[in-house]
Amino acid sequence: MTIDADPAPLAGRSVGITADRRWKEQAEMFRKRGAEVVHGPTLRTIDLSGDEALRQATLDLVERPPDYLVVTTGMGMRMWLEAAAAWGQGDALKSALAATRTLARGAKSSVAVRAAGLDLWWRAPQETMDEVVERLQAEPLAASRVAVQLFDPRGHPSTEVLRAAAAELVELPVYRWNLPEDVTSAHQLIDASLRGEVHALTFTSQPAVRHLFRIAEETGQADELRAALNGPLLPACVGPVCAEAAREEGIERPLWPEPPRLPAMVRQVTERLQAG
């Protein structure tokens, strides 16, 4: 029987979701396939679009446009442009970026760039920052101004490489991920996973993975959770960037789909769990 022919291919299965954004959309996809869903968010998204540091960086870029702009996430690009519009700088910012060579880390960021009416100069084929850095290193960065829409305001190796290579690096912190204010649901998800009541855990960002293990460490369950994710518990990531964090946390074979999209991840989890 094919997956399409079975109206509930995940009946009797349970999927744990660690996301905060779009988690209901993901949950609905799994429930339509018959799965039980356990939601234990391991992060919360903090909007920095009203931050003074971002406003000053934006005004600076309007006055002195960058030679290169790195757009790491579609959400971050949209939030930045919305913030600029709220400051009365929306059109001025787009005009300033008209001659900038804009690079996108992935599909969502490239869509956001084009939706803003900007030209996309280059997109990373595998949607990784390593590719973005490698492409920029082929350019005359020593004489260039580079702006980066940060997806990890607290630092990422790629940001430091670009800082060292460029004449000037302008950082654009649009949002950051913190631990949830209340981690009770995350602990409940961990407990259910270790009891064998959850068959797959899904991750849609690097911080979701890292925070899961930080939360598990609070109760001394990190090693047991790591062993489960290297055993019967399926670790499902939305893409290779997320999977990189999973490997760094000791998950040996994280799963991710091609293309790296939420619906594709749901289909992949369905196929893997149905296959047993």
N, C-alpha and C positions, 0 to 999 in steps of 0.2 A: 504494500500500500504506500502510495506517495504521500509526502507531507501535505500537498495541496488537497488530496482526496480525504484526508483525515480532518474532521472539523475541530478536533481538540488533541493535537499531537503531543501536548505537554500535560495532559491529564495525569494527576498523581505526582507531578513534579513541582518543585518550589524554587523560585528564583529570588535571590537577594539583590536589591538595588541600593547602591551607595551614593547616588547622585542627589543633588538638591535641585538643580535646574532641570526642567523637562522630565522629571522623574515620573509624573503622572502619565505623560505620553508613552514613555517606555513601559510602564506598568500595564497600561491598556493594551499594548501590543502583545505582551506576554499573556495577559488574562484572556484575550481573544483566542489564544492557542491552548487554553485550558489550564495554564499554570497558576499556582498560588504565588502571590507576591509578598515578600517581606521587605519593607522599606526601612533602612537604617542609614540615614545620611551621615557621611563622615566629614562633611565640609559645609560651609555656607559662603556664598559669594558676597563680597563687600564691594559696593559701588564706590569708586573713587572719582567719579566724573565731576563731582563738585569740589574736588580737592584743589587748593591754591597752587600746589606744585604743578599739577596738570595744566591749569589755566596759564601760568607763567610760561611753561614750556610751549604751549600752543601759541601764545602771543609772540614768543621768540621765533617760532617757525614761520609765522606769518611775515615777520620782518625780515628774517633770513632763512629762506627755504632750504631744506636739506638737499643734498645731491642724491641720496638714496633714502627710501622709507621702507622699513620692514613691517609688514602687517602679519601678526602671528595668529590672530583669531578674528572671525567675522563679528562676534559679539563685541569685542573690544573696539574694532574699527567703527562699528555703528554707534556705540556709546560715546566714543571720542567726538565724532562728528555732531552728534546730538548735543553734547556739552558745548562744543564750539558755537553751535547755532544759538544756544541759550545765552551765551556770552556776547552775542551779536557779531561773531567772527566766522560763521559758517561759510558764507560765500568767499570771504577773504582767505580762509584756509584752503578751500578747494582751488582757488586761483593760484595761491602760493605753491601748491603741490602739482600744478599742471605740467611743469617741466621736470619734476622729480622722477627718478627711476624707482618705481614701486615694485617691491617683491612681496609675494604672498606665500605663507608657509603651506597653505592647503586650499582645498576647494571652497570652504566657507569664507575664508578670508579673501580669496580672489573674487567671489561673488560680491562681497561687501565693497571691495575696491571699485568694481565695475558699476555697482549700483550708485556709487557716489559720483559717477561720471568721470572717474580717473582712469588713465591708461595703465594697464598691467604690463610691466616690463618683463617679469619672470615669475614663475611659480615652481615650488619645489615638487618634483615628481612623486616622492615618497612621503611628502608632508612632514619633513623633519627639519629642525633648526640646524642640524649639522650640514645639510645640503645648502641651506641659505648662507651659512658662514662660508662654506667652500666656494659658492658662486661669487660672493662679495670679495673674497680674498683674491679672485682673479681680476678685480678692478683696482684702480689707483686709490685705494682707501687712505693712504698716507696724506693725501691732499684733499680728502673728502669729508663732508659733514653727513653723518648717518643718524637717522631717527628710527627708534625701535618702539613699536607699541608692545609693551611688556605683557607677557602672560604669566610671569612669575616675578612680581615686583621685589621680592626679597632676594633676587639673584638667581642667575642661571649661567652655567659655563659659557654658553654661546654669547651672552651679553658681555662677559669679561673679555672674550677673544676679540669681539668687535671693538670694545673700548681700547684695547691695546693696539689694534690695527688702524683705526680711523684717526683722522686729524681731530675730530670731535664727535662724541656720541651724545645724542639727546634722547633721554629715556621718557617714555610716555606711560606712566602707571595709571591704567584705566580702572582696573579692579584687582582684588586679591582674594585668595581663599583662606579662610580661617577655620579652625575647628568649630563644630556646632556649639551653641551656647549650652545645650542640653545633649549629652552623649548617651542618654539612656537607650534610645532606639538603636544606636550603633552597637552598644553592648549586647542588646537583645539579639541583634542580627548575628553577631559573633558567636554568642552562646548557641543559637539555633544551628549555625553552620557546624559547630564542633559536635553537636549532638547528632549530626547527619540528617537534620530536618530540611536543610537547604542543599540543592543539587548544583547550583551555579551562582557565582557572584559576578555582578557586572560593574565595570568601571568606565566612566566617560571622561576622566581627566587624570593627570598625574597626581595632583593633591589628594584625590579620592583614595588612591592606592596608599600613598604615604601616610595619610591621616588614619586610615584603617589600622595600620600597624602601630601607630602611636597610641591609638585608643586601646588596642589589644595589649600593648605593653603595660598599661596602667593596672591591669589585672593579671599580669604574668601569663597571658595567653598567646603572645605573638609567635613563639616557636611552634606551638600546637596548631595555630592557624596557618602558618607557613607550610607545615607538613600536610595539612588537609588540602591546601591549594596545590600542592605537588602530588596529591593523591586523588581521592574520589571527588573532591570539590572542584568544579570547573571554573577557572579564572578567565572571564571574558572581558576583553578590552575593546574600546571603540576603534582604536587605531594603533599604529606602531609607536607613536609618541607616548601614549598611555602605557603600552606594553613595555616600553623601556623602563619606566618607573617600576613596573611589576617585577621585571628581572632584577633591578637594583635592590628590591626588597627580598630577593631570594626565591621568587616564583620562577621556576625553570622553564616552563612551556606555556606562557600566556597565549591565549587565543585572540586573534583579531581578524576582521574581515577585509576583503578587497572588493570594492572600495571601502575606506574607513568611514562608515556612516551608521547611524543608530539603527535604521531598519535592517541593514545588512548584518549588524551584530545580532539582532534579535533572530533573524533567519538562521544565522550560523549556530547560535546557542540551541535553537529548536532542532536543527539537524543533528548536532552532536549529542544532545540528550536523548533524542529519539533513537539514535543508533546505539545508545547504551554505552 
